[in-house]
């Protein structure tokens, strides 16, 4: 998840984890906007909805700060996409709100000795996208899920990198629905 840069211990590659997360989110946002000439907007957003606020997601999981981190990741992706302007709620035409409803680890692979050595992080959120002036729900309780895998004792992957991968998938899917599909 994207976090404010601060004192962190470097990852096994020597690159701070916040930098890896920020770069990854930037790549997700860039690739989700497509190729070609930059237009500033996708052209598919309702003309009456130009500004959005993202409320902090309620975290119903035991993972500390997951709701805040996902909210910040959504805000960052929307800012990079630049189709909708992210603003305070009082100035918004629309509101994204919701909950983080699941964080789980699933066993994925085992060694020949039947010892589990690979896990999958699964995150699910339930979101609402509402027109502020009318209360109309563009979508309600829409579920977005993401997954990421990691191998035990692997210097490259960890539960944190798998969690980041799952979050990136969720943010990419949210951006595609909020900016493109309605």
GIBELWO-V682036 format. One line per field, one symbol per residue. ss: DSSP state (@ for helix, = for strand, . for the rest). burial: I if it has 9 or more other ideal C-beta (glycine too) atoms within 8 Angstrom, else O. A space follows every 10 residues. Layout:
ss: ???
burial: ???
//
This chain:
ss: .........= .....=@@@@ @@@@@@@@@@ @@........ .......... ====...==. .....@@@@@ @@@@@@@@@@ @...==..@@ @..======= ========== .....===== ========== =.....==== ========== =.......@@ @@@@@@@@@@ @@@@@@@@@@ @.
burial: IIIOOOOOOO IOOOOIIIII IIOIIIOIIO OIOOOOOOOO OIOOIOOOIO IIIIIOIOIO IOIOOIIIII IIIIIIIIOI IOIIOIIOIO OIIIIIOIII IIIOOOIOOI OOOOOOIIII IIIIIIIIII IIOOOOIOIO OIOIIIIIII IOOOOOOOIO IIIIIIIIII IIIIIIIIIO OO
//
